[in-house]
């Protein structure tokens, strides 16, 4: 078993354990794939399609722009939740706590009780993992 396979299995096991502990998994949709929908339309579409939640994009070109997260994230979450759809996760481009958008995004998410967020990607000139 190589390192990548091990990490994939470990991540899947952790997710399964968290899902079992929560008692029920949430079936979430990555909002990146519906960029043209406004917040209310996104909530309605997700509800009608049978999704429990949204992985909401809070990044440049996403549903919520990072620099407007303190103002727009509460509006987005309220509109989506009004359709009975949760927002348990945000996808961001954050790669550093020093990012000026980190505190507004994460403190707003905490206030809205959004427990998870996805970091952005690190770009390497030479991939240090590929040689392992």
KAWOJO-V122967 format. One record per helix or strand of 2 or more residues. SS is the DSSP state (a for helix, b for strand). FROM is the first residue (numbers start at 1). LEN is the number of residues. Records with the same first field share a line. If there is no record, write none. Layout:
BEGIN
SS = FROM-LEN + FROM-LEN
END
This chain:
BEGIN
a = 3-20 + 31-4 + 39-10 + 66-16 + 102-10
b = 28-3 + 53-6 + 86-6 + 116-3
END
